[in-house]
C-alpha cells in the first residue's frame, strides 16, 4: 500500500510494513481470526514483538522502533 510506504519513509523505519488484506499471514501464525494489531516478524519468521492495540502510544511506538532496529542489525 502506498500510504504504508510513505509512512515508512517519513518515519525512517528500519523495517517494512505488511498489510494482511487476505488473512494469510494471520493464519500462518496461528490466529483464527484477523485482528488489528502490530507484529514485528524477524527474518526467521518468528514474532519478535506483538501489540494487539491498533493505535500505538508514544511509549509503545518507541518499544516497536527499538525492536525493529535490533532486528535490522
N, C-alpha and C positions, 0 to 999 in steps of 0.2 A: 504494500500500500504506500502510495506516495507520501501521505501525511506522516507515516511512521519513519520513512527515510528522512524527511525534513526535520522531524523531531530528533532523530539520532544525530544528524549533522549539527543541529543547533545546540544540542546538549553535549556534543563531543563524546558520545557514549563509546566505550571500548568494546561494545558487543552489538550484534544485530537484534532487531525485534522481529518476531514472527507472529502473524495473526492466524489463529487456528480456525478458519472460517468453516471448515467441514468437519471438525471434531476429531480428525485422525490423530493429532498429537495427544489430545486428552486420552483417547482410547489406548494409545501406545504406552502411556504412563499409568494406566490402570484406573482412570476416572470413569465412572459410569455415566456421568452427565457433564456437560460443559459448564464451567464456572468462569466468571470474570475475575481473573486473578493475574498475578505476575509470577512467573517462574524463570529462573536462570538455570540453563542446562549446560553442563560442561561438555567438552569435546568427546568424552566417553559416553555421553547420553545420560548422565546421572543428574538428577535435580540437585543443584548446589545451593539454591535459595528459593524459597516459596513464600508468597504473601497473598493470602486469599481476599484481602481488601482491594477492591478495584482502584480506589483513589489512594495514592501514597502520600503520607505527610512528609515533611522535610527530614525527620529522623529516619524514617523507613526508606526514603529515597536515598539518603546517604549510605545506609547499610547495603542497599542493592548496588549502588555505584561502586562501593568498596569491594563487594564480592565480584562484580564484573571486572574490575581492574585486576584483582588477584588471578582470575581465570585467564585474562588476556596475556599474562606474563609467560 
